[in-house]
């Protein structure tokens, strides 16, 4: 298994009809452990849909783009490094 970061860009067109268009899409990011990029994408989309379902809002979320990249190793992140 590998770790992936999945970025989902989306719009809420029903909400935008009432509130006006948003210039940039909304973004959700997920860190996923999966066997492949395809599996990571599917896992993140399932979580995205579940989050939308649980939000109890009436408007739909239209996915524009899904970008999957390898997640950085947590040990290599600046916050994980100890001062010299």
Kinemage of the C-alpha trace (Angstrom):
@kinemage 1
@onewidth
@group {chain A} dominant
@subgroup {mainchain}
@vectorlist {calphas} color= white
{ca unk a 1} P 0.000 0.000 0.000
{ca unk a 2} L 1.074 3.543 -0.735
{ca unk a 3} L -0.095 6.899 0.552
{ca unk a 4} L -1.697 9.374 -1.833
{ca unk a 5} L -3.031 12.904 -1.585
{ca unk a 6} L -6.270 13.353 -3.519
{ca unk a 7} L -7.512 16.858 -4.322
{ca unk a 8} L -11.132 17.194 -5.431
{ca unk a 9} L -12.183 20.440 -7.108
{ca unk a 10} L -15.913 21.046 -7.212
{ca unk a 11} L -18.689 23.578 -7.605
{ca unk a 12} L -22.073 23.909 -5.974
{ca unk a 13} L -24.165 25.106 -8.959
{ca unk a 14} L -27.514 25.105 -7.142
{ca unk a 15} L -26.084 27.262 -4.362
{ca unk a 16} L -24.385 29.545 -6.906
{ca unk a 17} L -27.763 30.206 -8.563
{ca unk a 18} L -28.850 31.847 -5.297
{ca unk a 19} L -25.571 33.334 -4.051
{ca unk a 20} L -23.863 34.140 -7.336
{ca unk a 21} L -20.996 32.369 -9.066
{ca unk a 22} L -17.824 31.667 -7.148
{ca unk a 23} L -14.706 32.591 -9.183
{ca unk a 24} L -12.675 29.576 -8.034
{ca unk a 25} L -13.859 26.030 -7.363
{ca unk a 26} L -14.071 24.639 -3.860
{ca unk a 27} L -11.314 22.207 -2.858
{ca unk a 28} L -11.333 19.169 -0.582
{ca unk a 29} L -8.162 17.196 0.084
{ca unk a 30} L -7.836 13.656 1.360
{ca unk a 31} L -4.806 11.606 2.345
{ca unk a 32} L -5.530 8.012 1.412
{ca unk a 33} L -3.699 4.717 1.765
{ca unk a 34} L -4.359 2.576 -1.310
{ca unk a 35} L -2.872 -0.006 -3.647
{ca unk a 36} L -3.030 2.328 -6.677
{ca unk a 37} L -3.855 5.867 -7.771
{ca unk a 38} L -7.152 4.615 -9.167
{ca unk a 39} L -8.091 3.027 -5.843
{ca unk a 40} L -7.061 6.210 -3.999
{ca unk a 41} L -9.291 8.276 -6.279
{ca unk a 42} L -12.284 5.989 -5.726
{ca unk a 43} L -11.751 5.975 -1.960
{ca unk a 44} L -11.548 9.779 -1.815
{ca unk a 45} L -14.651 10.171 -3.984
{ca unk a 46} L -16.583 7.841 -1.658
{ca unk a 47} L -15.527 9.933 1.334
{ca unk a 48} L -16.367 13.145 -0.561
{ca unk a 49} L -19.881 11.877 -1.345
{ca unk a 50} L -20.387 10.748 2.249
{ca unk a 51} L -19.309 14.172 3.521
{ca unk a 52} L -21.782 15.810 1.127
{ca unk a 53} L -24.554 13.471 2.287
{ca unk a 54} L -23.860 14.194 5.961
{ca unk a 55} L -23.737 17.975 5.443
{ca unk a 56} L -27.539 18.024 5.033
{ca unk a 57} L -27.481 20.838 2.488
{ca unk a 58} L -29.932 20.782 -0.410
{ca unk a 59} L -27.549 21.776 -3.196
{ca unk a 60} L -25.533 19.367 -5.297
{ca unk a 61} L -21.757 19.227 -5.559
{ca unk a 62} L -20.439 18.912 -9.089
{ca unk a 63} L -16.952 17.404 -9.272
{ca unk a 64} L -14.796 19.256 -11.790
{ca unk a 65} L -11.455 17.538 -11.350
{ca unk a 66} L -9.746 14.910 -9.215
{ca unk a 67} L -5.948 15.066 -8.886
{ca unk a 68} L -4.040 12.197 -7.277
{ca unk a 69} L -0.404 12.617 -6.227
{ca unk a 70} L 1.919 10.626 -3.970
{ca unk a 71} L 1.579 11.888 -0.403
{ca unk a 72} L 4.752 13.212 1.179
{ca unk a 73} L 6.456 11.007 3.734
{ca unk a 74} L 5.392 12.422 7.134
{ca unk a 75} L 8.970 12.059 8.386
{ca unk a 76} L 10.128 14.466 5.660
{ca unk a 77} L 7.647 17.242 6.467
{ca unk a 78} L 9.158 20.371 8.088
{ca unk a 79} L 7.008 19.987 11.229
{ca unk a 80} L 8.427 16.480 11.785
{ca unk a 81} L 12.048 17.606 11.698
{ca unk a 82} L 13.790 18.275 14.960
{ca unk a 83} L 15.841 21.484 15.364
{ca unk a 84} L 19.594 21.018 14.934
